Amino acid sequence: MLKKFLWAVALGLAVHGSGVYAQEKVKVIYPDGSVRYEDAAPAKKAEEKTAPAPASGPSGSKTVSGVSCCPCNGGTDECTPHCRPGKNPPEVTPVNSPECPSGRTCDPIDVKFEGDLLVEEVEEKFYVQCKDASAHVPVPVIQTSVKETCEFRTIEKVVKCCRIKVCVPCQSCKVTTTQCVTKLSKDPYALRICKRRDGTYDVEVKGVPGMPTRWMLYLAGKKEDIETDLGVTIDF
């Protein structure tokens, strides 16, 4: 009975009828796991001096005098999960929530054209280089040939007592023949020698009587052939 009475006093049960009340005791669990029974007022002061700021514990935790405790079977088990030693920065884990919309959105981009395309004109000349020269060239000539002929015949004549039979020229004739022939000109004529893009040569003749003002003696000819035929030098 004496033990029960002392236990009742420790727990702060009041003894009625005598007008005297026992001092109230409270059970305090400190962050280091220690358990103490202290007076209500002093315990409050101890909490103000030594206890850390109250922190909200996990669901189901109990709070005694502002100290948060995990549901660790009355403080006999360790609280889990453990915190890492040292620095513990906040950990962020993605959570699917309508308040955090995610996805891919696109806006159309209009394709615009800047004016018209540039126009560039490239000219390729037929002749890359030309030079003037002169030479005797084959030209057409109307040629008239006059061929003289002589015809003979036999005549008889009686002179006194003689009959003479003799061959005599009876007539002189001229045969004229006219034809068109090509001959090398007696005089040199002006030439225009031009090199094409492909490396061949054209030779133009000018000033020949009866011919076009400009006519071509060579078309796409070889340099060696022209030099040999006309006696000219082509240095390009």
C-alpha positions in Angstrom: 0.0 0.0 0.0 2.9 2.3 0.8 4.3 1.8 -2.7 1.0 2.6 -4.3 0.7 5.7 -2.3 4.2 6.9 -3.3 3.5 6.2 -6.9 0.3 8.2 -6.7 2.2 11.1 -5.3 4.8 10.9 -8.1 2.1 11.0 -10.7 0.6 14.1 -9.1 -2.6 12.7 -7.8 -4.3 15.1 -5.3 -5.1 14.0 -1.7 -8.6 15.3 -0.9 -10.0 16.1 2.5 -6.9 17.5 4.0 -6.9 20.7 2.0 -3.4 20.0 0.8 -2.6 19.1 -2.8 0.5 17.2 -4.0 2.9 18.7 -6.5 1.9 17.7 -10.1 4.4 15.6 -12.0 4.6 15.1 -15.8 6.5 12.6 -17.9 9.0 14.3 -20.3 10.8 12.4 -23.2 13.8 14.3 -24.3 15.3 14.2 -27.9 18.1 11.9 -26.7 15.5 9.3 -25.7 15.8 9.9 -21.9 12.6 9.9 -19.9 12.2 12.1 -16.7 9.3 13.0 -14.4 9.5 16.7 -13.5 7.3 19.4 -12.0 5.0 21.0 -14.5 6.4 24.6 -14.1 10.1 23.7 -14.0 9.7 21.3 -16.9 8.3 24.2 -18.9 11.4 26.2 -18.1 13.7 23.4 -19.0 12.0 23.0 -22.3 12.5 26.7 -23.0 16.3 26.4 -22.2 17.2 23.0 -23.6 14.5 21.6 -25.9 14.7 22.4 -29.6 11.9 24.3 -31.5 8.8 22.2 -31.8 8.6 20.2 -35.0 5.6 18.5 -36.5 6.2 14.8 -36.3 4.9 12.2 -38.7 1.3 11.0 -38.7 0.5 9.4 -35.3 3.3 11.1 -33.3 2.8 12.4 -29.9 3.9 15.8 -28.6 4.8 16.4 -25.0 5.6 20.0 -23.9 6.4 21.0 -27.5 8.7 18.1 -28.2 7.8 15.9 -31.2 8.3 12.2 -30.9 7.9 9.4 -33.5 5.5 6.5 -32.8 8.4 4.4 -31.6 6.6 2.2 -29.1 6.9 4.6 -26.3 10.4 5.8 -27.2 12.0 2.4 -27.1 12.6 2.0 -30.9 14.6 4.1 -33.3 12.8 6.6 -35.5 13.0 5.8 -39.2 13.8 6.6 -41.9 17.2 7.9 -40.7 18.5 11.3 -41.7 21.9 11.4 -43.5 24.8 12.6 -41.3 26.0 16.1 -42.2 24.2 18.3 -44.6 20.6 17.3 -45.5 19.3 19.5 -48.4 15.6 19.2 -49.3 14.9 16.3 -51.7 12.5 16.8 -54.5 10.7 13.9 -56.3 8.4 14.5 -59.3 4.7 13.8 -58.5 2.0 13.6 -61.1 -0.5 16.3 -60.2 -3.0 18.5 -62.2 -1.4 21.4 -60.4 1.9 20.7 -62.2 1.0 20.4 -65.8 3.6 19.1 -68.2 3.8 18.1 -71.9 4.7 19.5 -75.3 3.0 22.5 -76.9 3.9 24.0 -80.2 3.0 27.2 -82.0 2.9 27.3 -85.8 5.5 29.5 -87.5 4.5 31.2 -90.8 7.0 30.7 -93.6 7.6 34.0 -95.4 9.6 34.7 -98.5 11.9 37.7 -98.8 11.2 39.3 -102.2 12.2 37.7 -105.4 15.2 35.5 -106.3 18.3 37.2 -107.4 18.8 37.3 -111.2 22.3 36.8 -112.5 23.2 37.0 -116.2 26.3 35.1 -117.4 27.5 35.8 -120.9 29.6 33.3 -122.8 31.0 34.8 -126.0 31.3 32.7 -129.1 34.8 33.9 -129.7 37.3 34.3 -126.9 39.9 36.2 -129.0 40.4 37.5 -132.5 43.1 39.1 -134.6 43.4 40.7 -138.1 45.7 39.5 -140.8 46.0 39.4 -144.6 46.9 36.7 -147.1 46.4 35.4 -150.7 43.2 33.3 -150.6 41.4 31.1 -153.1 38.7 33.2 -154.9 36.2 32.5 -157.6 37.1 33.9 -161.1 35.2 34.0 -164.3 37.9 32.9 -166.8 37.5 33.4 -170.6 39.9 31.4 -172.9 40.4 32.3 -176.6 41.9 29.5 -178.7 43.1 30.4 -182.2 42.9 27.7 -184.9 43.9 27.5 -188.6 42.2 25.4 -191.2 43.8 24.1 -194.4 42.5 22.8 -197.6 43.8 21.4 -201.0 43.2 23.5 -204.1 43.9 22.8 -207.8 44.8 25.4 -210.4 45.8 25.1 -214.1 48.6 27.3 -215.0 49.2 27.2 -218.8 50.1 23.7 -219.4 50.2 22.6 -215.7 47.6 21.5 -213.2 48.7 22.4 -209.7 47.2 20.7 -206.6 48.5 22.3 -203.4 47.5 22.6 -199.7 46.9 26.1 -198.5 45.6 27.7 -195.4 42.1 28.6 -196.0 40.9 30.4 -192.8 42.0 31.4 -189.4 39.6 30.7 -186.4 39.3 31.7 -182.8 37.6 29.4 -180.2 36.4 31.2 -177.1 35.7 29.3 -173.9 34.2 31.0 -170.7 34.0 29.2 -167.3 34.1 29.9 -163.6 37.2 28.6 -161.7 38.8 29.0 -158.3 42.2 30.5 -158.3 44.6 31.9 -155.7 44.1 35.6 -155.6 46.8 37.8 -157.1 46.5 40.3 -154.3 46.3 39.6 -150.5 42.9 40.2 -148.9 42.0 41.2 -145.3 41.4 38.3 -142.9 39.8 38.0 -139.4 41.0 35.0 -137.5 39.0 34.2 -134.3 39.4 31.4 -131.7 36.2 29.7 -130.4 35.5 28.6 -126.9 36.3 25.0 -127.8 39.8 26.0 -129.1 39.1 25.8 -132.8 39.5 28.7 -135.3 37.4 30.5 -137.8 38.9 32.6 -140.7 36.8 35.3 -142.2 37.7 37.0 -145.6 36.7 40.5 -146.4 36.8 42.8 -149.5 36.9 40.2 -152.3 35.1 41.6 -155.4 31.9 39.8 -156.3 31.8 38.1 -152.9 29.8 38.8 -149.7 31.4 41.5 -147.5 32.2 38.9 -145.0 32.6 35.2 -145.8 34.2 32.3 -144.0 37.2 30.5 -145.4 37.6 28.2 -142.4 35.1 27.0 -139.8 36.3 25.2 -136.7 39.7 24.7 -138.3 42.9 23.6 -136.7 45.6 26.2 -136.0 48.3 24.2 -137.8 46.3 23.8 -141.0 45.5 27.5 -141.2 49.0 28.6 -140.6 50.4 26.3 -143.3 47.7 27.0 -145.9 47.6 30.8 -145.5 51.2 31.5 -144.4 50.1 33.4 -141.3 51.1 33.1 -137.6 48.5 32.5 -134.9 49.8 33.3 -131.5 46.8 32.8 -129.3 
